[in-house]
């Protein structure tokens, strides 16, 4: 129980710091683009559910109609920071648990590698088929997008694990096939891609969202590597405890 409690403390500390970093990055990188896109939506574009994971992190509420939304400025930042911190702690718990079964993260450098793997699984791979969306942009059926996103995350994680830990060429090839499979199937697409949002604005948002998530994941992994030994001790000991 002590090991589990310390793992939770380590993940909470790392998730808190990484979540604040992400919120600060979004304030300057993605939120201004979202506010700019909202002007197209408020001008008469239909509202829709924003299914991409990154848009959900960056946005501070549902756009359109009379639905509540936080005021621009500190309220929006606080609301976004809270969402990012909760998400960061959840991702950190997952990162700690998975890495411990693999032997543990020894230092911040290894942590950054694990963080990049998390970025590949949760942002890069799903984003290839379902790039981050802005308000006033069309989207496919929400359930279909969620199902494809979950399947892509699971397949990418399994594929990377086979490549990194199997040590056998056939299993590594299977891992590559798993990573490619969701993109061969293809992500669900809207009936039309017509949108009042300029393509250049959407492109800026995709780049900004991807880069901020890359920094978030690398920072999360590095921080986990830094705090892990303080809370959990040497990697070998905890790896045996979790097993």
PyMOL commands that set and color helices and strands:
alter all, ss='L'
color gray80, all
select helices_A, chain A and resi 2-29+31-42+53-58+74-101+108-129+142-165+169-185+199-232+235-242
alter helices_A, ss='H'
color red, helices_A
deselect
rebuild
show_as cartoon
